[in-house]
Protein backbone atom coordinates (compact mmCIF):
# COMPACT_ATOMS: atom_id res chain seq x y z
CA UNK A 1 0.00 0.00 0.00
CA UNK A 2 2.80 2.43 0.86
CA UNK A 3 4.60 1.67 -2.39
CA UNK A 4 1.42 2.55 -4.29
CA UNK A 5 1.21 5.88 -2.46
CA UNK A 6 4.89 6.54 -3.21
CA UNK A 7 4.35 5.70 -6.87
CA UNK A 8 1.35 8.05 -7.07
CA UNK A 9 3.31 10.87 -5.43
CA UNK A 10 6.30 10.24 -7.67
CA UNK A 11 4.05 10.31 -10.75
CA UNK A 12 2.53 13.59 -9.56
CA UNK A 13 5.95 15.14 -8.96
CA UNK A 14 7.15 13.99 -12.38
CA UNK A 15 4.08 15.49 -14.04
CA UNK A 16 4.56 18.78 -12.17
CA UNK A 17 8.16 18.91 -13.32
CA UNK A 18 7.28 18.20 -16.92
CA UNK A 19 4.46 20.77 -17.03
CA UNK A 20 6.40 23.68 -15.55
CA UNK A 21 8.53 25.82 -17.82
CA UNK A 22 9.44 28.78 -15.60
CA UNK A 23 13.10 29.69 -15.31
CA UNK A 24 14.65 28.37 -12.13
CA UNK A 25 17.62 30.27 -10.73
CA UNK A 26 19.96 28.16 -8.65
CA UNK A 27 22.99 29.33 -6.71
CA UNK A 28 25.38 26.60 -5.68
CA UNK A 29 27.61 27.84 -2.91
CA UNK A 30 30.70 25.67 -2.86
CA UNK A 31 30.30 24.09 -6.27
CA UNK A 32 34.06 23.56 -6.51
CA UNK A 33 33.97 20.79 -3.91
CA UNK A 34 33.51 17.15 -4.99
CA UNK A 35 29.99 17.17 -3.55
CA UNK A 36 29.22 20.53 -5.17
CA UNK A 37 30.41 19.29 -8.56
CA UNK A 38 28.13 16.26 -8.25
CA UNK A 39 25.16 18.49 -7.34
CA UNK A 40 25.87 20.75 -10.32
CA UNK A 41 26.10 17.79 -12.71
CA UNK A 42 22.92 16.25 -11.29
CA UNK A 43 21.05 19.54 -11.70
CA UNK A 44 22.15 19.74 -15.33
CA UNK A 45 20.96 16.16 -15.94
CA UNK A 46 17.58 16.90 -14.34
CA UNK A 47 17.19 20.09 -16.39
CA UNK A 48 17.98 18.29 -19.62
CA UNK A 49 15.80 15.27 -18.90
CA UNK A 50 12.82 17.35 -17.74
CA UNK A 51 13.37 20.14 -20.31
CA UNK A 52 13.60 22.80 -17.62
CA UNK A 53 15.09 26.25 -17.97
CA UNK A 54 17.63 26.31 -15.15
CA UNK A 55 20.21 29.00 -14.56
CA UNK A 56 23.11 27.86 -12.34
CA UNK A 57 25.36 30.40 -10.64
CA UNK A 58 28.41 28.98 -8.92
CA UNK A 59 29.71 30.84 -5.87
CA UNK A 60 33.12 29.66 -4.77
CA UNK A 61 35.15 32.63 -3.57
CA UNK A 62 35.47 33.09 0.18
CA UNK A 63 34.16 36.68 0.16
CA UNK A 64 30.88 35.78 -1.54
CA UNK A 65 30.45 32.59 0.48
CA UNK A 66 30.62 34.68 3.68
CA UNK A 67 27.82 36.94 2.38
CA UNK A 68 25.45 33.98 2.52
CA UNK A 69 26.55 32.93 6.03
CA UNK A 70 26.53 29.24 5.17
CA UNK A 71 27.93 26.64 7.53
CA UNK A 72 28.25 23.77 5.05
CA UNK A 73 28.85 23.40 1.36
CA UNK A 74 27.42 22.79 -1.05
CA UNK A 75 24.48 25.03 -0.23
CA UNK A 76 21.58 25.52 -2.63
CA UNK A 77 19.65 28.74 -2.98
CA UNK A 78 16.80 28.36 -5.43
CA UNK A 79 14.91 31.40 -6.70
CA UNK A 80 16.58 33.42 -3.91
CA UNK A 81 15.41 31.10 -1.14
CA UNK A 82 17.74 28.98 0.97
CA UNK A 83 16.82 25.32 0.38
CA UNK A 84 19.45 22.97 1.74
CA UNK A 85 23.08 22.36 2.49
CA UNK A 86 25.48 19.55 3.15
CA UNK A 87 27.07 16.75 1.27
CA UNK A 88 24.14 14.30 1.35
CA UNK A 89 22.18 15.97 -1.45
CA UNK A 90 21.42 13.22 -3.95
CA UNK A 91 19.84 13.07 -7.41
CA UNK A 92 16.35 12.04 -6.24
CA UNK A 93 16.32 14.70 -3.54
CA UNK A 94 17.26 17.34 -6.13
CA UNK A 95 14.57 16.11 -8.50
CA UNK A 96 11.89 16.50 -5.82
CA UNK A 97 13.27 19.85 -4.71
CA UNK A 98 13.22 21.25 -8.24
CA UNK A 99 9.66 19.99 -8.73
CA UNK A 100 8.44 22.06 -5.80
CA UNK A 101 10.49 25.13 -6.70
CA UNK A 102 9.35 25.45 -10.28
C-alpha positions as CSV (number, residue, x, y, z in Angstrom):
1,X,0.0,0.0,0.0
2,X,2.8,2.4,0.9
3,X,4.6,1.7,-2.4
4,X,1.4,2.6,-4.3
5,X,1.2,5.9,-2.5
6,X,4.9,6.5,-3.2
7,X,4.4,5.7,-6.9
8,X,1.3,8.1,-7.1
9,X,3.3,10.9,-5.4
10,X,6.3,10.2,-7.7
11,X,4.1,10.3,-10.7
12,X,2.5,13.6,-9.6
13,X,6.0,15.1,-9.0
14,X,7.1,14.0,-12.4
15,X,4.1,15.5,-14.0
16,X,4.6,18.8,-12.2
17,X,8.2,18.9,-13.3
18,X,7.3,18.2,-16.9
19,X,4.5,20.8,-17.0
20,X,6.4,23.7,-15.5
21,X,8.5,25.8,-17.8
22,X,9.4,28.8,-15.6
23,X,13.1,29.7,-15.3
24,X,14.6,28.4,-12.1
25,X,17.6,30.3,-10.7
26,X,20.0,28.2,-8.6
27,X,23.0,29.3,-6.7
28,X,25.4,26.6,-5.7
29,X,27.6,27.8,-2.9
30,X,30.7,25.7,-2.9
31,X,30.3,24.1,-6.3
32,X,34.1,23.6,-6.5
33,X,34.0,20.8,-3.9
34,X,33.5,17.1,-5.0
35,X,30.0,17.2,-3.5
36,X,29.2,20.5,-5.2
37,X,30.4,19.3,-8.6
38,X,28.1,16.3,-8.3
39,X,25.2,18.5,-7.3
40,X,25.9,20.7,-10.3
41,X,26.1,17.8,-12.7
42,X,22.9,16.2,-11.3
43,X,21.0,19.5,-11.7
44,X,22.2,19.7,-15.3
45,X,21.0,16.2,-15.9
46,X,17.6,16.9,-14.3
47,X,17.2,20.1,-16.4
48,X,18.0,18.3,-19.6
49,X,15.8,15.3,-18.9
50,X,12.8,17.4,-17.7
51,X,13.4,20.1,-20.3
52,X,13.6,22.8,-17.6
53,X,15.1,26.2,-18.0
54,X,17.6,26.3,-15.1
55,X,20.2,29.0,-14.6
56,X,23.1,27.9,-12.3
57,X,25.4,30.4,-10.6
58,X,28.4,29.0,-8.9
59,X,29.7,30.8,-5.9
60,X,33.1,29.7,-4.8
61,X,35.2,32.6,-3.6
62,X,35.5,33.1,0.2
63,X,34.2,36.7,0.2
64,X,30.9,35.8,-1.5
65,X,30.5,32.6,0.5
66,X,30.6,34.7,3.7
67,X,27.8,36.9,2.4
68,X,25.4,34.0,2.5
69,X,26.6,32.9,6.0
70,X,26.5,29.2,5.2
71,X,27.9,26.6,7.5
72,X,28.3,23.8,5.0
73,X,28.8,23.4,1.4
74,X,27.4,22.8,-1.0
75,X,24.5,25.0,-0.2
76,X,21.6,25.5,-2.6
77,X,19.7,28.7,-3.0
78,X,16.8,28.4,-5.4
79,X,14.9,31.4,-6.7
80,X,16.6,33.4,-3.9
81,X,15.4,31.1,-1.1
82,X,17.7,29.0,1.0
83,X,16.8,25.3,0.4
84,X,19.4,23.0,1.7
85,X,23.1,22.4,2.5
86,X,25.5,19.6,3.1
87,X,27.1,16.7,1.3
88,X,24.1,14.3,1.3
89,X,22.2,16.0,-1.4
90,X,21.4,13.2,-4.0
91,X,19.8,13.1,-7.4
92,X,16.3,12.0,-6.2
93,X,16.3,14.7,-3.5
94,X,17.3,17.3,-6.1
95,X,14.6,16.1,-8.5
96,X,11.9,16.5,-5.8
97,X,13.3,19.8,-4.7
98,X,13.2,21.3,-8.2
99,X,9.7,20.0,-8.7
100,X,8.4,22.1,-5.8
101,X,10.5,25.1,-6.7
102,X,9.3,25.4,-10.3
